[in-house]
């Protein structure tokens, strides 16, 4: 099992809880983002990178962006981004992925709370599922195969239903 280094936003409770669950796994090292604000270079070689943060209205928090811009890691590995909440999560993921792609890092594993709840994973099981997903490299291959063999009309219907379910989920959580 390859070593995984996870940088997490330590000012948010959901991120701290997630980091504690990741830290319980073997070969996982969790680092607080606040400890790296004054560093010019951040070395995280010898494994995969992971970022655990909460979206700020579709933007990546500045502290997380600061670490992404200054981290030095293996460019050949598949890295992870996990957004634990906030508004406009998908826009934040896109922004973080673009920042990492500009630095030459390939992001293959992207997770949001909606996906974990959609697959009915409890918080205890979610971390184990993510780690096995990262090990096997099966990130979304089943979905791609399913959508590749679908006719275009059926694909549009399926994506429309999925988008509708996601919006319903967002409205339900916004009221809480």
Secondary structure, 3 states (H helix, E strand, C coil): CCCEEEEECCCCHHHHHHHHHHHCCCCEEEEEHHHHCCCCCEECCCCEEEEEECCECCECCHHHHHHHHHEECCCCCEEEEEECCCCCHHHHHHHHHHHHHHCCCEEEEEEEHHHHHHCCCCHHHHHHHHHHHHHHCCCCHHHHHHHHCCCHHHHHHHHHHHHHHHHHHHHHHHHC
